[in-house]
Every structure is written in structure tokens, then in C-alpha cells.
Amino acid sequence: MTVKIKPLDAHDMALLAGQMREIDQFEFRVMSGGKPLRQVLDDVLKFAGPGRAAYFDGKLVAVYGVTAQTVLARDATPWMAATNEINSPKVRRAVVEHSKRELLDMAGPYSRLWNVVSEGNRVAIRWLKWMGFTFDGDVMIGPHRFLKFEMEA
């Protein structure tokens, strides 16, 4: 059982498009204003800056990254989307073991990380708490409640 982390590319996004968890699809749909998933994933690959893909025993588990609005920004937005592979406890454990180091590596130049997560994304909320993010309020995106999270990097 091995985890392989690699730079994110179009092949990873194509795999993700066919395997993304329902809750992650929901978040991408709501936050993009209803754009088709493939278009959103293409935009993420094009504009989100360098990202990474995590594989477990050759199967795509998640793609993730940290995005800043400008080159000089001190704040950045961490993001992640997973496949249903993340539902396996052994896969989740393996990803968790690598995730803190990965996040710290990607967050290097930023002083604060923040984003929102759907209140229904229980796996992500648990992981974010474990990573050390704090939750401070919520925001409505249309009729959907999202929780704000942040961390001083």
C-alpha cells in the first residue's frame, strides 16, 4: 500500500471528473455558479496555480492545491477534491499521514490560509479540524450554507 504524490495535470483532472465524490461535485457546482464540472476542473487546472494529485495503490484519491489571488498575496485558498477512494479507512489514514506536510510545503510563502466548505462535507470538516484549521462563522452561497475556515500559516 503506497501513496504517490505528483504534480497535477490534465490526465488527473480527467480521471477526477469521472470519479469525484458527490459532495465535492456539489461544492464545485455551487461555488462556480453552476458551470459544468469539466469546465470548472479545466479552470482550476489553468488558473489555480500548481496543484498535486494523490494516488493510493495506483488509484486516484484526491487533487489539491493552494491558490493566491496575486503573486504578492499573503493570503491563499487551500482546495481539495476527492474520489470515493477516500471513503476507505486505510486510504484516509494514508492520505492524512501525508497531508499536513504537503499543506505546509504548499503554503510556504503565505501567512494565512482560508476557504469555505459545505456544512454537509463531514469528511472534509473532520480533516480540516485535524489539520489545525479553525472555523469562524458561515456564509450562504445561494440557499446553501458553507462554513468558513482558516489557519495562520
Buried (B, 14 or more C-beta within 10 A) or exposed (E): EEBEBEEBEEEBBBBBBEBBBEBBBBBBBBBBEEBEBEEBBBEBBEEBBEBBBBBBEEBBBBBBBBBBEEEEBEBBBBBBBBBBBBEBEEBBEBBEEBBEEBBEEBBEEBEEBBBBBBEBBEBBBEBBEEBEBEBEEEEEBEEBEBBBBBBEB
